[in-house]
Amino acid sequence: MNPPTKSSSLQAYRMILYRRALHPELFRVKSRRTLDHAAYQFEAWLMPGSHLLRFEYDGGCATELITDQEEGIPDRGVVAAIPCAGERDHEQQFNEKIRLVSTVQTESLPESLYAATYKELVAFGKENDALIHTWQDEDGGKCASILDLQRYRQEVHAQSYHLMAQGGLVLRTQTIFEHKE
């Protein structure tokens, strides 16, 4: 299997929503977490510069993938594919019982502001026991992906931060998965 093709361009990032689960072997998963609840199942995967969130309830499934991967992404079960550049709000009903509400914000920061943002968000992630993956890009710049999760009785809240040193790219998402009983 060939490694996935990636792009460092902000224009390549998109949010892809699925009505099904995806297989981890399609991605370079660096960290994962499951949140067990009596009514729903939730799993989060963190990859370099991307993440996947899966919420299952009462036989239904909702999956959010944030990625700049251009090849090897399944198209079966896609509900929506939305570019991440700029600011976007999206609401998606997956069935009569599962709903997703998401906000995506992207920005390109100058080097000094990027460095301060990197330091602040990595510290935030550590303080909140978030999933964190750090690496250096080809030029030795510090990059990070951070995923902070909160579990509630009928919802899961997820905040992600993907920081790419090349271009000072910062992609932030806030997603709520909720179910109706």
C-alpha positions as CSV (number, residue, x, y, z in Angstrom):
1,M,0.0,0.0,0.0
2,N,1.4,3.4,-0.9
3,P,1.5,6.1,1.8
4,P,-1.2,8.7,1.5
5,T,-0.5,11.8,-0.5
6,K,-0.5,15.0,1.6
7,S,-0.4,18.6,0.8
8,S,0.7,21.4,3.1
9,S,-1.7,23.9,1.4
10,L,-4.5,25.3,3.5
11,Q,-6.6,25.0,0.3
12,A,-6.3,21.2,0.4
13,Y,-7.9,20.8,3.9
14,R,-11.5,19.7,4.0
15,M,-14.0,18.3,6.4
16,I,-15.6,15.1,5.1
17,L,-18.6,13.6,6.8
18,Y,-19.6,10.0,6.5
19,R,-22.6,7.9,7.5
20,R,-20.3,5.0,8.3
21,A,-17.1,4.1,10.1
22,L,-13.7,4.1,8.4
23,H,-10.8,1.7,8.8
24,P,-7.7,2.9,10.7
25,E,-5.3,1.3,8.2
26,L,-6.2,4.1,5.7
27,F,-4.5,6.6,8.0
28,R,-1.3,7.2,10.0
29,V,-3.0,7.1,13.4
30,K,-0.6,8.4,16.1
31,S,-3.1,8.4,19.0
32,R,-6.6,7.3,19.7
33,R,-9.2,7.5,22.5
34,T,-12.6,6.0,23.0
35,L,-15.3,7.4,25.2
36,D,-17.7,4.7,26.5
37,H,-21.2,5.7,27.5
38,A,-24.3,3.5,28.1
39,A,-26.1,5.1,25.2
40,Y,-23.4,5.8,22.6
41,Q,-19.9,4.9,21.5
42,F,-17.3,7.5,20.4
43,E,-13.8,7.1,19.1
44,A,-11.2,9.7,18.1
45,W,-8.1,9.2,16.1
46,L,-5.3,11.8,15.8
47,M,-3.0,11.9,12.8
48,P,-0.3,14.4,11.8
49,G,-2.3,17.4,10.7
50,S,-5.7,15.6,10.7
51,H,-8.2,13.8,12.9
52,L,-11.2,11.4,12.6
53,L,-14.2,11.4,15.0
54,R,-16.8,8.6,15.0
55,F,-20.0,8.7,17.0
56,E,-22.4,5.7,17.0
57,Y,-25.9,5.6,18.6
58,D,-28.8,3.2,18.2
59,G,-27.5,1.6,15.0
60,G,-26.6,5.0,13.4
61,C,-23.1,6.3,12.7
62,A,-21.6,9.8,12.1
63,T,-17.9,10.3,11.2
64,E,-16.0,13.5,10.8
65,L,-12.7,13.5,9.0
66,I,-10.5,16.6,8.8
67,T,-7.7,16.0,6.3
68,D,-5.5,17.4,3.6
69,Q,-4.9,13.9,2.3
70,E,-5.7,14.0,-1.4
71,E,-5.6,10.3,-2.3
72,G,-6.8,7.1,-0.6
73,I,-9.9,8.7,1.0
74,P,-13.0,6.6,0.7
75,D,-16.0,8.1,-1.1
76,R,-18.6,5.5,-0.1
77,G,-20.9,6.8,2.6
78,V,-19.9,10.5,2.1
79,V,-22.7,12.9,3.4
80,A,-20.8,16.2,2.8
81,A,-17.3,17.4,1.9
82,I,-16.6,21.0,2.9
83,P,-13.4,23.1,2.3
84,C,-11.8,24.2,5.6
85,A,-10.3,27.5,4.3
86,G,-11.6,30.5,6.1
87,E,-14.5,30.2,8.6
88,R,-17.3,27.7,8.2
89,D,-20.2,26.5,10.2
90,H,-22.0,23.3,9.3
91,E,-24.9,21.4,10.7
92,Q,-25.7,17.9,9.6
93,Q,-28.5,15.5,10.5
94,F,-27.3,11.9,10.0
95,N,-30.6,10.2,10.8
96,E,-33.5,11.0,13.0
97,K,-31.4,10.6,16.1
98,I,-27.9,11.8,15.4
99,R,-26.8,15.4,14.6
100,L,-23.5,17.1,14.2
101,V,-22.7,20.8,14.6
102,S,-19.3,22.0,13.6
103,T,-17.3,25.2,13.2
104,V,-14.0,25.4,11.3
105,Q,-11.6,28.3,11.4
106,T,-8.3,28.6,9.6
107,E,-5.6,31.2,9.5
108,S,-2.0,31.8,8.5
109,L,0.1,33.4,11.2
110,P,3.5,35.2,11.0
111,E,6.4,33.2,12.4
112,S,6.5,34.9,15.9
113,L,2.7,34.7,16.4
114,Y,2.7,31.0,15.2
115,A,5.5,30.1,17.7
116,A,3.5,31.7,20.6
117,T,0.3,30.0,19.5
118,Y,2.1,26.7,19.2
119,K,3.5,27.0,22.7
120,E,0.1,28.1,24.2
121,L,-1.9,25.3,22.5
122,V,0.5,22.5,23.4
123,A,0.4,23.6,27.0
124,F,-3.4,23.8,26.9
125,G,-3.5,20.2,25.5
126,K,-1.2,18.9,28.2
127,E,-3.2,20.6,31.0
128,N,-6.4,19.1,29.7
129,D,-5.1,15.6,29.0
130,A,-5.9,16.0,25.3
131,L,-4.6,13.8,22.6
132,I,-1.4,15.4,21.3
133,H,1.0,14.6,18.5
134,T,4.0,16.8,17.7
135,W,6.5,16.5,14.9
136,Q,8.9,18.7,12.8
137,D,8.3,19.5,9.2
138,E,10.9,19.2,6.5
139,D,12.4,22.6,7.4
140,G,12.6,21.7,11.1
141,G,9.5,23.8,12.1
142,K,7.4,22.6,15.0
143,C,4.0,21.2,14.1
144,A,1.2,19.8,16.3
145,S,-2.2,18.2,16.3
146,I,-4.2,18.4,19.5
147,L,-7.7,16.9,20.2
148,D,-9.6,17.9,23.4
149,L,-12.7,15.8,24.2
150,Q,-15.6,16.3,26.6
151,R,-18.2,13.6,27.2
152,Y,-21.8,14.4,28.3
153,R,-24.9,12.3,28.7
154,Q,-26.3,12.9,25.2
155,E,-23.3,14.7,23.5
156,V,-19.6,14.7,22.8
157,H,-17.7,17.9,22.3
158,A,-14.4,17.9,20.4
159,Q,-12.0,20.8,19.9
160,S,-9.1,20.3,17.5
161,Y,-6.1,22.3,16.7
162,H,-3.8,21.5,13.8
163,L,-0.6,23.6,13.5
164,M,1.7,23.4,10.5
165,A,4.9,25.5,10.8
166,Q,5.2,25.9,7.0
167,G,3.1,28.9,6.2
168,G,2.1,29.3,9.9
169,L,-1.1,27.4,9.3
170,V,-3.6,26.9,12.2
171,L,-6.8,25.0,11.7
172,R,-9.2,24.9,14.6
173,T,-12.5,23.0,14.8
174,Q,-15.2,22.6,17.3
175,T,-17.6,19.8,16.8
176,I,-20.6,18.6,18.8
177,F,-22.1,15.2,18.2
178,E,-25.5,14.7,19.9
179,H,-28.3,12.1,20.0
180,K,-32.0,12.2,20.7
181,E,-33.4,9.4,22.8
